[in-house]
Structures are given as C-alpha cells and as structure tokens.
Amino acid sequence: MLITLTTLALLGEALSYTFLAKNQFLFYNKYHKNSRLTLKDDDWGGMIGYNGAYYRGQIWILEPGWRTPGCYYLVNEKWTNWRMTNSNHKLGAWNTKIEDKQLWKFIPSGKNDDYFYISSCKYEKDRVVNPAKKQSEVKIWGGDAYSDAQLWRMVPRFNVTVYTSTSGSTRGDIWNQKGEEWEFVQEYGLFRRSFEPVPIPNMVPYEDALRNSLQEALLVNKVNKENSDMYMEYMDETLARGREVWRFQEKMYEWRWAEKIRFEVPAGHRCVNFQLYAVFMETLGGGCSVNLNGATKVICSEDGYIYDDDFIFNNDYYTTYLPSRKPS
C-alpha cells in the first residue's frame, strides 16, 4: 500500500529529500551504478540510460498529479514540457500532457536503502528498468521478477549547506573603547559562482528547486523556526527582485543588493556582525554553485565573549575563536 503524502514517507522509508513537488532530481540506477535516467533529445525515442558527462537532460522536475495523490509527472528540465510517458507499456517521452499515462509513483525497495521502483500509476505492474545486459537502454518491465536493474535512487540537483558566519564586510568584528557609530555595507541575495558564469535567466526554471532544497537543508540541520523563516524570507525577496531585474536586463548574472548599515557600538563592548548563508552546489558538477546571503545580526558583549546559540549555528570560527578572543 502506498502512503500518498507529498512528503513521501513511504512505508517508513523516507527519501533523503522531503520536499518533492516542483523539486529537481537525477535518477541513478542501482545495478548500473552511474547510469542515469536521461532524455537525450526532444523525441519520443529519446529515453536512455546514460553514464557519461552530466547535462540538463538528466534532470527531472517532479510535478504532482493533483487528482492522483502520490503520483508525479517526470518533466525534463532541458527539454521543457517533455514528460516521461508509458504508452501501452512502451517507455518514451512526449510533450503533450496525457495524464493517466504520464503519472508515476515511487515504491520503496523494502531494504531501507533509499532505492525505489518507478512504477506507472496507470499500469501498476509496469516498472522502469535499466536492463542488466544493456546499460544504455531504459524500458518498461511488467513481469513478476524484481531486480536491482529496476531500482532507482533520487539525487537532488542541489546539495545545500547552511551556516552562520561573520559578515563579509571589512569590519565584521570590532572592539570600541569609546563608543561610536559603526558603518558598513552589507550584501544580500543570490549570486552564482561558476567557472563559466551562466546568466541568471537560466535560473528561472529552478526557482522551486532552490526553495525546496533550502527548506530540506533547514529541516535536516534542525535550524530553529526563527532562522528558518528568515532564510525563506530572504530567498523569496531575492527571487522577487530577480524577476524584476530580469524583465529589464536579460543578461544579469547576480540577483543581489547592498545596504548601508549604521550601528552604535556601546563603549567598551565588542560587536560582531553575523549573517545567514546558504551554498547550493549543483549535482551536475563543473564547480557551479549558487550562494544566498541572508539576514544579518550584530551581536555585542562587554567581556568579549560572543554568545547567541539561537542565531549562530554550524560555525567553527564562532565556536573555536570568538569566545576566547579579547583585546590585547
């Protein structure tokens, strides 16, 4: 029996990712370890198993079938609107929505190994297989025999790291014996880091993947609700700003902005400026990443020991150096 939850807690076997709807994944076969479910071109016969270089034809967006809970369309990210299709027990891809033949569900292997069968929601016995004797082929198998060639692991497009760090500003850590105003420029928003920068408009198709990947990382790292809410607030504001920028400047590479911050440092106090960061590393490789600079907070103390366990997390500098660092 399939538990039809969008969080996909399947018979006690949870995927590594909780937020599935509109998120983006690669599918790795268990028998052919590096073989990935791929649409090589915008053609019915383009479905293959591929173990070569990574590219966007291997990325699938999961769109929920709202009238069929627990079932999803697998929509290709590169070939827009092309969906994996089961047409009379033959596997292919088609760019016209045929609801019942394009919906799929994920059934756990039963071994707590994060592998799942990709099963047709229309033909319940039909499963996607990457045949043992032909790695480059993917097709439908509807027989009674089960094997590792029918098992798939879902790998998210983004591997996300969340942490708090001292601000990138040049005066992120200051002692003030007299008491005076502290002024610095703070950057917020998304910016892409890559050996070959890709214009931000290319990010538009995976806004949902960024949001859902961030939500998952916050959940996995047990980030408190206040920080989590601030992360999502800055993500949403950045995407909203980015859409406006994109309308007028098509080749923008960054969706970020700067603000000048003034802060009165109490006399005899040490103040450190911290910021929430998230780094989204792409599974596709090539050194590509997208960084999010989020909310900031200036934390002060009179004795030089900086404490704020609610705001600061996953920060080696904070736990190793800041508590014992005092003026000479």
C-alpha positions as CSV (number, residue, x, y, z in Angstrom):
1,M,0.0,0.0,0.0
2,L,1.4,3.4,-1.0
3,I,1.2,6.2,1.6
4,T,0.1,9.1,-0.6
5,L,1.9,12.0,1.1
6,T,3.7,14.8,-0.8
7,T,6.4,14.4,1.9
8,L,6.8,10.9,0.6
9,A,7.2,9.0,3.9
10,L,6.9,5.6,2.2
11,L,6.2,2.7,4.4
12,G,8.7,4.1,6.9
13,E,11.4,4.6,4.3
14,A,11.9,8.3,3.8
15,L,13.8,9.6,0.8
16,S,16.7,11.9,1.6
17,Y,14.5,14.7,0.3
18,T,11.2,15.6,1.9
19,F,10.1,18.5,-0.4
20,L,9.4,16.8,-3.7
21,A,6.8,18.9,-5.6
22,K,8.5,21.1,-8.2
23,N,11.9,20.0,-7.0
24,Q,14.5,18.6,-9.4
25,F,16.3,15.3,-9.3
26,L,18.7,12.9,-11.1
27,F,17.7,9.2,-11.0
28,Y,20.6,6.7,-10.6
29,N,20.2,3.0,-11.3
30,K,21.2,0.5,-8.7
31,Y,22.5,-2.2,-11.0
32,H,24.4,0.2,-13.3
33,K,25.8,2.5,-10.6
34,N,26.5,5.6,-12.6
35,S,23.7,5.1,-15.2
36,R,21.2,8.0,-15.1
37,L,17.6,8.3,-16.4
38,T,18.1,10.6,-19.4
39,L,16.2,12.3,-22.2
40,K,18.8,12.8,-24.9
41,D,16.6,14.9,-27.2
42,D,13.1,16.2,-27.7
43,D,11.9,13.0,-29.3
44,W,9.7,10.0,-28.3
45,G,12.6,7.7,-28.5
46,G,15.0,9.8,-26.6
47,M,14.8,8.0,-23.2
48,I,18.1,6.3,-22.4
49,G,20.4,5.2,-19.6
50,Y,23.5,7.4,-19.7
51,N,26.7,7.2,-17.7
52,G,28.7,9.9,-19.5
53,A,29.0,13.6,-18.7
54,Y,26.4,15.4,-16.7
55,Y,23.9,17.7,-18.5
56,R,20.4,19.1,-18.0
57,G,18.7,16.3,-20.0
58,Q,19.2,14.1,-16.9
59,I,17.3,16.4,-14.6
60,W,13.7,15.7,-13.9
61,I,11.2,18.1,-12.3
62,L,8.5,16.3,-10.2
63,E,5.1,17.8,-10.7
64,P,2.4,16.4,-8.5
65,G,-0.7,14.9,-10.1
66,W,-3.2,16.8,-8.0
67,R,-6.1,14.4,-8.9
68,T,-3.9,11.4,-8.2
69,P,-2.2,11.9,-4.8
70,G,1.2,10.2,-4.5
71,C,1.7,10.3,-8.3
72,Y,4.0,12.6,-10.2
73,Y,4.9,13.8,-13.7
74,L,8.5,13.5,-14.5
75,V,9.1,16.6,-16.6
76,N,12.5,17.1,-18.2
77,E,14.4,20.3,-17.2
78,K,16.2,20.7,-20.5
79,W,13.5,19.7,-22.9
80,T,10.7,21.8,-21.5
81,N,7.3,20.2,-21.2
82,W,8.5,16.8,-22.2
83,R,7.2,14.2,-19.8
84,M,8.2,10.5,-19.3
85,T,5.4,8.5,-20.7
86,N,4.1,4.9,-20.6
87,S,2.3,4.5,-23.9
88,N,0.7,1.0,-23.9
89,H,3.7,-0.5,-22.0
90,K,6.3,1.3,-24.0
91,L,8.6,3.9,-22.4
92,G,9.2,7.2,-24.0
93,A,8.7,11.0,-23.6
94,W,6.0,13.2,-25.0
95,N,5.4,16.9,-25.0
96,T,1.6,16.7,-24.7
97,K,0.1,16.0,-21.3
98,I,-1.7,12.6,-21.2
99,E,-2.5,12.5,-17.6
100,D,-3.0,8.8,-16.9
101,K,0.0,7.5,-18.9
102,Q,2.5,10.1,-17.6
103,L,2.0,9.7,-13.9
104,W,4.5,7.7,-11.8
105,K,4.8,6.7,-8.1
106,F,7.8,5.6,-6.1
107,I,7.7,2.3,-4.3
108,P,10.4,1.5,-1.8
109,S,12.7,-1.5,-2.3
110,G,11.9,-2.7,1.2
111,K,15.6,-2.8,2.2
112,N,15.9,0.7,3.8
113,D,18.5,1.6,1.1
114,D,16.9,4.8,-0.4
115,Y,16.2,2.9,-3.7
116,F,12.7,2.9,-5.2
117,Y,10.9,1.3,-8.1
118,I,9.5,3.9,-10.5
119,S,6.0,2.4,-11.1
120,S,3.3,3.5,-13.5
121,C,0.2,4.9,-11.8
122,K,-2.0,3.6,-14.7
123,Y,-0.4,0.1,-15.2
124,E,0.5,-0.8,-11.7
125,K,2.8,-3.7,-12.6
126,D,4.8,-1.6,-15.1
127,R,8.2,-0.5,-13.7
128,V,11.1,1.4,-15.3
129,V,14.1,-0.8,-15.9
130,N,17.7,-0.2,-17.0
131,P,18.4,-3.8,-18.3
132,A,21.4,-5.6,-16.9
133,K,22.6,-6.6,-20.4
134,K,22.2,-3.1,-22.0
135,Q,23.1,-0.2,-19.8
136,S,22.1,2.4,-22.5
137,E,18.5,1.2,-22.6
138,V,15.6,2.1,-20.4
139,K,12.2,0.5,-20.9
140,I,9.1,-0.9,-19.2
141,W,9.1,-4.2,-17.3
142,G,5.8,-5.6,-16.2
143,G,6.8,-9.1,-15.2
144,D,6.7,-10.7,-11.7
145,A,10.5,-10.8,-11.3
146,Y,12.1,-7.9,-9.4
147,S,15.8,-6.9,-9.7
148,D,18.3,-4.2,-8.9
149,A,18.1,-3.1,-12.5
150,Q,14.6,-1.8,-11.7
151,L,15.7,0.2,-8.7
152,W,16.5,3.9,-8.8
153,R,17.9,6.4,-6.3
154,M,16.8,10.1,-6.4
155,V,19.6,12.6,-6.1
156,P,18.6,16.3,-5.7
157,R,20.0,18.8,-8.2
158,F,21.3,20.9,-5.3
159,N,23.4,19.9,-2.3
160,V,22.8,22.7,0.2
161,T,25.0,23.8,3.1
162,V,23.5,26.3,5.6
163,Y,25.5,28.1,8.3
164,T,26.1,31.4,10.0
165,S,29.3,33.2,9.5
166,T,30.9,36.6,10.3
167,S,29.8,39.1,7.7
168,G,31.9,39.6,4.5
169,S,32.2,43.2,5.4
170,T,35.7,44.5,6.2
171,R,34.7,45.5,9.7
172,G,32.7,42.4,10.8
173,D,34.4,42.2,14.2
174,I,35.1,45.4,16.2
175,W,36.1,46.5,19.7
176,N,35.1,50.0,20.7
177,Q,36.5,51.5,23.8
178,K,34.9,55.0,23.3
179,G,31.5,54.3,21.9
180,E,30.8,55.4,18.4
181,E,28.9,54.7,15.3
182,W,29.9,51.7,13.2
183,E,29.1,51.8,9.5
184,F,29.4,49.1,6.9
185,V,27.9,47.9,3.6
186,Q,26.1,44.6,3.7
187,E,25.2,42.4,0.7
188,Y,22.1,40.3,0.5
189,G,20.5,38.0,-2.1
190,L,21.6,35.3,-4.6
191,F,24.7,35.2,-6.7
192,R,26.0,32.5,-8.9
193,R,29.6,31.1,-8.6
194,S,30.9,29.2,-11.6
195,F,33.9,28.8,-13.8
196,E,31.7,29.7,-16.7
197,P,29.0,32.0,-15.3
198,V,25.5,31.3,-16.5
199,P,23.1,34.3,-16.8
200,I,20.5,34.4,-14.1
201,P,17.6,34.0,-16.5
202,N,18.7,30.3,-16.8
203,M,18.0,30.1,-13.1
204,V,14.3,30.8,-13.6
205,P,13.2,27.2,-14.3
206,Y,14.6,26.0,-11.0
207,E,13.4,28.6,-8.5
208,D,11.2,25.9,-6.9
209,A,14.2,23.6,-6.7
210,L,16.2,26.3,-4.8
211,R,13.4,27.0,-2.4
212,N,12.7,23.3,-1.7
213,S,16.3,22.4,-1.4
214,L,16.8,25.2,1.1
215,Q,13.7,24.0,3.1
216,E,15.1,20.5,3.2
217,A,18.5,21.7,4.4
218,L,17.0,23.7,7.2
219,L,15.0,20.7,8.2
220,V,17.9,18.3,8.1
221,N,20.1,20.7,10.1
222,K,17.4,21.3,12.7
223,V,17.6,25.0,12.2
224,N,15.3,26.8,14.5
225,K,12.0,28.3,13.3
226,E,13.1,32.0,13.6
227,N,16.2,31.4,11.5
228,S,14.3,29.2,9.0
229,D,11.7,31.8,8.5
230,M,14.4,34.5,7.9
231,Y,16.1,32.2,5.3
232,M,12.9,31.7,3.4
233,E,12.0,35.4,3.6
234,Y,15.3,36.4,2.0
235,M,15.0,33.7,-0.6
236,D,11.6,34.8,-1.6
237,E,12.6,38.5,-1.7
238,T,15.6,37.7,-3.8
239,L,13.6,35.8,-6.3
240,A,11.0,38.6,-6.5
241,R,13.7,41.2,-7.0
242,G,15.4,39.0,-9.6
243,R,12.3,38.6,-11.7
244,E,12.0,42.4,-11.9
245,V,15.7,42.7,-12.9
246,W,15.3,40.0,-15.5
247,R,12.5,41.9,-17.1
248,F,14.8,44.8,-17.9
249,Q,18.3,43.4,-18.1
250,E,18.3,39.9,-19.7
251,K,22.0,39.1,-19.0
252,M,22.2,39.8,-15.3
253,Y,24.5,37.4,-13.5
254,E,23.5,38.2,-9.9
255,W,20.3,38.8,-8.0
256,R,21.7,40.7,-5.0
257,W,21.6,44.1,-3.5
258,A,23.6,46.1,-0.9
259,E,22.5,48.2,2.0
260,K,24.5,50.6,4.2
261,I,24.1,49.7,7.9
262,R,24.9,52.0,10.8
263,F,25.2,50.7,14.3
264,E,26.0,52.4,17.6
265,V,28.7,50.3,19.3
266,P,28.4,50.6,23.1
267,A,31.5,51.9,24.8
268,G,33.8,49.1,26.0
269,H,31.9,46.4,24.0
270,R,32.9,44.0,21.3
271,C,30.5,43.7,18.4
272,V,30.5,41.0,15.7
273,N,28.3,41.1,12.6
274,F,26.9,37.6,11.6
275,Q,25.0,36.6,8.5
276,L,22.9,33.6,7.5
277,Y,24.4,31.9,4.4
278,A,23.4,29.0,2.1
279,V,25.5,27.4,-0.6
280,F,23.8,25.4,-3.3
281,M,26.2,23.1,-5.1
282,E,25.0,21.7,-8.3
283,T,25.0,17.9,-8.7
284,L,25.9,18.5,-12.4
285,G,29.4,19.4,-11.4
286,G,31.7,21.8,-13.0
287,G,32.2,23.9,-9.9
288,C,28.8,25.6,-10.2
289,S,27.2,26.9,-7.1
290,V,24.6,29.5,-6.1
291,N,25.0,31.3,-2.9
292,L,22.4,33.0,-0.7
293,N,23.3,35.9,1.6
294,G,20.5,36.2,4.2
295,A,19.6,38.0,7.3
296,T,22.3,39.7,9.5
297,K,22.6,40.3,13.2
298,V,25.1,42.4,15.2
299,I,25.9,40.6,18.5
300,C,27.7,42.6,21.2
301,S,29.2,41.8,24.6
302,E,31.2,43.6,27.3
303,D,33.6,40.8,28.2
304,G,34.5,39.8,24.6
305,Y,32.7,36.5,24.7
306,I,30.1,36.4,21.9
307,Y,27.1,34.2,22.7
308,D,23.9,33.7,20.6
309,D,23.2,30.0,20.2
310,D,19.8,30.7,18.7
311,F,21.1,32.7,15.8
312,I,24.6,31.2,15.3
313,F,25.0,27.6,14.1
314,N,27.4,25.4,12.0
315,N,30.2,28.0,12.6
316,D,33.6,26.7,13.5
317,Y,35.0,30.3,13.8
318,Y,32.4,31.2,16.4
319,T,32.9,28.1,18.5
320,T,36.7,28.0,18.2
321,Y,37.9,31.6,18.3
322,L,35.3,34.1,19.2
323,P,34.6,33.0,22.8
324,S,38.3,33.5,23.9
325,R,39.3,36.4,21.7
326,K,39.8,39.6,23.7
327,P,41.7,42.8,23.0
328,S,45.4,43.0,23.8
